Amino acid sequence: MASRKGRVRTVLSVFPGRPRRGPAIILVALVALVGAWYGGAAGHRVGLESAPELPRGAAAAQITGTVLPGLKVWGGGDPDPVVSQPDGEGIEYGYATYWVRHNDATRDVSGYSAAARDRLVAAGWDVHDFTLTGPEDYIDGGQGTGVTFWAARSGLVLGYDNSLLTGFPAYDSDGGVQLTLRRGSSFEATAAGWAGAVLGALLAWFLGAWVGRTLAGVAGGTAITGVLTVGMLVMSLPAMLMSPPPDPPGAAPWWGGLAYLGLFTTVLAALAALLLLFLAGAVAVSRSATWRRARGLAAAAVRRRPRAVFAGLAMVVAALVAAIALPSSPTALPAVRAACRPAPGVPAEAPAAQTRDSLLAHVYVDPASTPDERNLITAAIRRSWAGGTQGMVWEPGATEFRDTYCDGGPVHSEAVAGLPYFFPVELGVASDFPALVQEVQGLPGVVAVQHKPA
C-alpha cells in the first residue's frame, strides 16, 4: 500500500506546472500572492461598473435638503466609479458635488454646521470627525473659518465642508457649503474582487511554475528566473503598500496604490513577467518537433531560393513602414480652407437639445471692455463655483476662436473687429449653467452667456 507521502506526490503530479524544488515553491507561492492582489484589484474595478448608481433627482434632493433645507442647491452629476484625488496623490471613488453660496444662515459656520449634523443623525446617518478650524489668518490678508465632517448610511458616504472667507475684496467669493456624495465599495465589487483574486492566484501559480520548470533545463535559466522573479516581486510592492489614506475613510478603493508611482513600478513588474513568459515560450517552442521541422523547411527554402525569400521579407517590412508612416487616406491630409466671414456679434445659440448634457459654456465679452472689467468677469466666473476658465480667447488664429466662429477654418481679417472675445468655461455639471448666468450676466463688458454643444 502506498504511503501518505506517496499519495500526496501522486496527486501533485497531475499538475504539469508544479514547481520541483523548495526555493522554487516559495517564489511561486509569492508570485501567486501577487497575482491574487492584482487579480482582486482588477475584479474589484470591474465590479464597480455594476454597482448601484448614486442617488439622483428626488432621492438626491432629499439628502441635500436634509443638510441644506430651503436652499437652492447646485451641482450633482453622474461621476465615474473611480477618479483622481484633487491633490493628485491618489485615486478615490467618484463623487457628485453639491454646493450653495453663503447666505446669512450659512455664514454662522459653527451653528449651521452643528444643526446640519443633528439633522443627518436624526435621518439615520452616522456622523464622524466634526472639526471646526479657524479663524485662521492668511498670509495675503483675510481670515478663514471652516467646519468639515463626513457621514455614512447604507453604503453612501457624504462629505460636508462649510468654509467662510472674510477680509477679502468684494469681488472674491466668501465661500459656501459644499457636499460630496459617493458610494463606497459594493457587494458586487467585493464579490468580483474575491473572484478575481482566486483566478489571479491560480493563473500566477501555474504560469510561474511552468516558467520555472521550463527554464530550469537551460544553462543559466534558474538564475535568470530567480533574478527576474525577485525583481517583479519587489516592483509590485509600491502598488500594494503605497495606497494613500483616503479622506474620509472608506472613500478610496484598497488598490489605490496602483495609481501614479505604483502604476510605474507595476509596469516594470509586468515587463519582467512578460520577459519571463517570452523566454519560457521560446524555450518550449524550440524543443517541439513542429518547430524543428518548420526551422528545417525554412532553412531549406533559404538555401534553394535566397533572393526570393529576402525579397519577400523586404516587401513585408516596406509594407509595415508604409502603413505606419503614411496617412491612411488622402482625407487625412490637411485641407486648405478659404477664410470665412462670420456675421458680427455672438454666434447663434445652439438648441437646448444639443447642450442639455454639455459641460462647455462661453461668456462673450465686448472687445472694447477694459482690463478691469475683464478681471471682474474672471472673478465672477470663479466666484460662481459653477466651473472654471483658463482665460479669455481673443486671438483670431487661436483654435478655439476659429472653432467658434468658422467651424475650425480661418477667420477673415475684415470680420475680426465685429466678433466678441469670450471666456470658455468648463462646468462642473451641465445643470450648473444657470448658476454661471446668475453670477456674470449684466456685468460691465459681458455681451452674452451661452451654453455650447460639447
N, C-alpha and C positions, 0 to 999 in steps of 0.2 A: 504494500500500500504506500502511495506517495505521502511524503511528509507535508506538514502545513506549509513549510517554506517552499517546497517544490510546487505545491498547488498555486501559491502566490506568483511564482515565476511563470507558471503556465498561463495564468490569467493575464499577466502583464505582457506576455509575449505576443498577444493578439494585436497589440498596438505597435505598428511599424515605426512610429515616431518616438518610441520610448528611449530616453537617454540611458547610456550604459553605465556611466561612472558617477560616483558620489558628487564630485565638484560640478559635473555637468548637470546633474539633477538639481543642485542648489541654484545654479544660474538659470536653468529653465523655469524653476519654480518662481524665481524673482521676475523673470520675463512674463510669466503668466499673471503675476500680481499687477504688473504694469499694464498688461493687456486688459485686465479686468477694470482698472481705473479708467483707461481711455475708452474702453467699450461702454462702461457705465456712463461716462460723460457724453458720449455720442448718443446712447439710448435716451438719456435724460433730456438732451437738447431736442431730439426728435419728438419725444413725448410732450414737450412743452407746446408743440404746434397743435396738439389736440386738447389742450387744457381749456377749461371754460373761459369765455371772454370776460373782460371787465364789465361791471355794470354800466349801462348806458341809458340815456333817456330818463324815464321816470325813476328807475332804480338808482341812477347816479344822482339825480336831483334830490332824492330822499336822503342820501348820505350827506351831500353838500349842504342841504337845508338844515340838517341836524347841527352842523358845525357853524354855518353862516345863515341863520334864519332871517328871512325877509330881505336878503340882498340879491342883487343881480350878479350871478356867478358866471364868469367867463371860463373858457378852456374846455378840457375834455379830450376827445380823440381816441384813436384805436392804435395803441403802441405796438411795436414789435415785441415778441416774447422776451428777448434779451437785448439790452442796449449798453453803450459805453457809459461809465460814470462821468458826471460833469467835470471832475478834476482830472480825468484821463488816466486814473491809476488802476482801473479795472473795469469789470462789467457788472451789471445788475439786471434784475428783472425789469422789463419795460413798465412804464408807469404813465398814467394820464395826469396832467397838471390842471388844477383849477385855481382861480385867483380872483381877488377883488381888490380894488383900490381902497385906500383908507377913507373912512368917514369918522364922525365924532366918536361913535361907539368903539370901533376897532382900534382907534388911537390909544384907548385905555388898554395897553398891551397886556398887562398882568391880569386885570379884572376880566377883560373879554375872553382871554385865553383860558382862564380858570373856569369860566362859565361854559365855554365850548367843551372843555374836558369833562365837566359834570354832565353835559347833555349826552356826550358819547357814552359815558359809563351807564347812564340811565337807558340808553338804547342797546346795551349789551356788548359794548366794545371793552376790551382790556387795554387800558392806557398805561404807557410806560415812559419813563425818563422825561418828566415835565421839568424843563430847565429854563430859568429866567436869567438873561445876561444883560449887563449894562445898568445904567447909561455908561457907554464907553466912548471916550474921546478919540477922534480920528486925527491922523497926522495933518491932513489938509483942512482941518476945521470941521465943525459939526459933531454930532453925537449919534450913537446908535443904540437902540434898545430892542430886545427880541425875546420871544418865547418859542421854544420848539418842544415837540413831543411826538410820539407815534403811538398808534393804536392798532389792534388786530381783532378780527372777527371773521369766522367762517372762511378762513383761507385768504382773506383780504388784509392788506397792510396799508394803513392810512398815515401819511406823514403830515405834520402841521408846522407851519413856520409863519409867525407874525413878527414882522420887522418894522420898526419906526425910525425914520431918519429925521433929525432936527438940526437947524442951524445951517441948512444948505440953501442955495439960491432958489427962488420961487419956481423957476422953470425945471428944476430937478424933481424927481419923484421923492415923495416922503415915505415910500414903502407900501406895504399892503400885507394881505394874508394870502399865503399860497398853500394849497393842499396837493399832495401826491397820492394817487391811489394805484396800487399794484396788487397783483396776485402772486403769491409765492409759489413754491413747488406744489404740484397737484398729485392726486393719486395716479393719474395716467402717466405723468412724467416719472414718478417714483418707480412704478411697475416697469416702464420701458427702460429705466436706468438699471434695475436689477437684471432684467433680461439681457441688456447689452453687456453688463459686467460678466455674466456667465458665458455668453458667446465669445467675448473678448478674451477671457481667460483660457477657454478651450482652444480657440484659434491660435493664441500666442504659445500655448503649451506644445501643441502638435507641430506648429511651424518651427518653433525654437528647437524642439527635439530632433526634427528632421534635418534642420540645418546642421546641428551638432554632429549627428551620425554621418551625414553626407560628407562634411569637410574633414571628419576625423581621419579618413583614409588618405588624405592628401598631405604631402610634405608641408609642414608649417600651418596646416589647416586648423589644428587645435588652438595654436597661439593666436591666429587671426580671429578665429571665432571668439576667443576669450576677450581679446582687446576690444573688438567692436561691440560685443555684448555689454561689457562693463561700461564702455563709453555711452552706449544707448541708455543704459540704466541711469547713469549719472546725469545725462542731458534731460532725462524725464523728471528729475527731482524738482526743478524750479516750478514746473506746471503743477505738480502735486502739492507743493509746500508753500508756494508764494501767493496764495489767494488772499488779497487784502480784505480785512474785515468790513462787511457792508454796514451802512448806516441808513436806516435802522437795521438791527439784527434780523436775519431771515429775508433780507431784500435782495440777496445775490445768490446765484447757484453755487454749489460746493466746488464746482470745477472752474471757478473764476480765474484761477492761476494760469489757465490756457491763454489768456489774453496778454498782449504786449511782450514782456521778456519771456514769459512761459511759452508763448507761441514760437518765438525764435528758437529756443532750445528744443522744443518739440519737433520743429522742422529738422534740426540737426540729428535728433534721435531717429526720426523717420528715415533720413538719408542713410544712417548707419544700418538700420534694419533692412532697407531696400538693397544696400550693397551686399549684406549677408545673403539675402534671398537670391540675388543675382549670381553670386559666386557659387552657392549651392546648386542653383539651377543649371549653371554652366557645367559643373562637375557631373551632375546627374545626366545631363544630355550627352556629354562626351563619353559616358560609359554605356550608353544604349546602342544596341545593334543597328537600329534605324539610322542613328546619327553617323555611325561608321560607314554604312552603305551610302548615305547621301554625300558624305565627305569624299568617298571614293569616286562616286559618279561626277561630282563637281571637279575633282582633280583631273579626271579623265577628259572632261569637256574642255578644261583649260589647255590641256596638252594637245588635244586634237585641233581646236579652233580658238586659239588665244585672242586673235584680233576680234572675232565676233563677240566673245564674252566681254572683253574690256570695252568694246563699243557699246554694248547693251548697258553696262554699268554706267558709262559716261552719259548715256541718254537719260537714264533714271535720275542721276544726280542733277543734270541740267533741268529736267522737268520739275524736280523739287525746288531748286533755286528759283526758277521762274514763277512757280506757284506762290512762293513766299515773298519774293522781292517785287513782283509786278502787280499792278492793280488787277482785280478780278474781272473788271469790265470797263469799257470806256466811260460809263456813267460815274465811275469812282474818281475820275479826274475833275478838278475844279473847273467850273464853267465861268466864262467871263459874262458878267451881267451889266446891263445898262443902268445908270443911276436913275432912281425913281424920284418923283416929285410928290410927296405926301401933302395933303391939304393942311393949311395952317391950323394950329390948335391941337388938342389932345386927340388920340385915336378914338375911333368908335368903340363904345363899351360892348364887351362880349355878352352874349345871352347868359342868363343865370344858370342854365343847364350845363354850360361849359366851365363855370367857375365854382360850382357848388362844393367840390372837394379840393379845390386848388389852394395851395399854400403860398401863392405869389400875389402880391399887391403892388401897385405903383402909386406913389404920391407925386403928382405933377407940380412943378414949380415954375413960376414966371422967370424967364432968363434975366429980366431986369431986377429981380429981387436982390436985396443987399446981403452981404455975408452974415450980418447979424440975424436977419430973418431966416436964412438957411440954417444957421446954428440953432435957432429956436425950434425950427421944424425937426431937425435931427433930435433935439432933446425931447420933443413931444412924442416922436416915434418910439424912442427908448422908454419914455415915461409910461407909455400905454400898456406895457407888458404883453401886448398882442404879438409882437415879433421884433425882429432886429434888421438893421440895414448896414451895409458895408460902405455906404457913401453915395453921393449924388453922381448920376451918369449924365454927362454933358458933351462929351467929345463925339462928333459925328462919325468918326471912324471906329468907335467902340462897338464891340459885338452886340451888346445889349441895346444900344441906341439903334443900330441897323435892324436888329430883330424886331424892335418895337414899331419902327416907322416904315420899314421897307422889306419886311419878311426876310431879313438877312442880307439884302442887297445894299449897294452903296446909296447914300443919300445925296441928291444933287445939291451942290453948294448954294444955289439960289434959294432952296427951300429950307435951309437950316435955320435961318433967322426967325421963321414963324413957328418953330417947334419947341414946346416947353422941355426943360430939363426934368429929370424925375429921380426919385429915390426908390429903388426896388426894395421891397420889404418881404422878408421870409416870415410868414405867420407860423405861430406855434401850432394852431389848428385852424381849419378853414372857417369855423364858426366864430372866430375872434375878429373877423374883418370889421364888423360894426364897432367894436371897441377901438380899433385903429381910427376909423372915420370919426368917431366921437371925440377923439383926442386932437386930431390935426385939422379937421375941416374948419374953415373960416380963419385960420391963422394967416397973417400977412404973408403974401408970396405964394400961398397954396392955390393952384388953379383947379385941381380936381383930384379925387381919390378913386381909384378903380381897382376892382378885383379882377385879376387877369387869369386866363387859362393856364394850366400847368405846362 
